Amino acid sequence: MQTIFVQLKCDLGKAYTVADEAMLNIDEVSEVYSTSGQYDLIMKCYLPNGADIGHFVTERVQTLPGVKDTFTLITFKAFS
């Protein structure tokens, strides 16, 4: 599994709607948090090994109604 985080800027007043849509309609999304700062939301996604991250973000995340911009963080190792 490949873990990525995607930060999202949303249309005004749409962050909660975008979060709900992501959780309901994108199986790879495990968690969505509202955040302060430049971005409105951050989502944690688990993709299968070898999945095309670019296609996932541009075709599944950026096309959610109310999403204006995204910033993707690719992870390397989880520490616990």
C-alpha positions in Angstrom: 0.0 0.0 0.0 1.1 3.5 -0.8 -0.1 6.3 1.6 -0.6 9.8 0.3 -2.0 12.9 1.8 -3.9 15.4 -0.4 -4.6 18.9 0.8 -7.6 20.6 -0.8 -8.8 24.2 -1.3 -12.5 24.3 -1.6 -15.1 26.8 -2.9 -16.3 29.0 -0.2 -18.8 27.2 2.1 -18.2 23.8 0.5 -15.5 22.2 2.6 -17.9 20.0 4.6 -19.7 18.9 1.4 -16.4 18.0 -0.3 -15.3 16.0 2.8 -18.6 14.1 2.9 -18.4 13.3 -0.9 -14.8 12.1 -0.6 -15.6 9.8 2.3 -18.7 8.4 0.6 -17.4 8.0 -3.0 -13.7 7.4 -2.9 -12.8 4.0 -1.4 -9.1 4.9 -1.1 -9.8 7.8 1.3 -9.5 6.7 4.9 -9.8 10.0 6.7 -10.6 13.6 6.0 -9.8 16.5 8.4 -10.7 20.2 8.2 -7.6 22.3 8.7 -6.6 25.9 9.3 -4.2 27.7 7.0 -3.8 27.7 3.2 -5.9 24.6 2.6 -9.4 23.7 3.9 -9.1 19.9 4.1 -6.4 17.2 4.3 -7.3 13.6 3.3 -5.3 10.5 3.9 -5.5 8.0 1.1 -4.3 4.4 0.7 -3.5 3.4 -2.8 -2.5 -0.1 -4.1 1.2 -0.5 -4.8 1.9 0.6 -8.4 -1.2 2.8 -8.6 -0.8 5.9 -10.6 -1.0 8.7 -8.1 -1.4 11.4 -10.7 -4.4 9.8 -12.3 -5.9 9.1 -8.9 -5.6 12.8 -7.8 -6.6 14.4 -11.1 -9.4 12.0 -11.9 -10.9 11.1 -8.5 -10.0 13.9 -6.1 -9.8 17.1 -8.2 -13.1 16.3 -10.0 -15.1 16.4 -6.7 -17.6 19.2 -6.9 -16.3 22.2 -4.9 -12.6 21.4 -5.1 -10.5 24.4 -6.3 -7.0 23.3 -5.8 -4.9 20.4 -4.4 -1.5 19.7 -3.0 -0.3 16.1 -2.8 2.2 14.7 -0.3 3.7 11.3 -1.1 5.0 9.4 1.9 8.0 7.1 2.3 7.9 5.5 5.7 5.5 5.4 8.6 7.0 5.6 12.1 5.2 4.4 15.2 
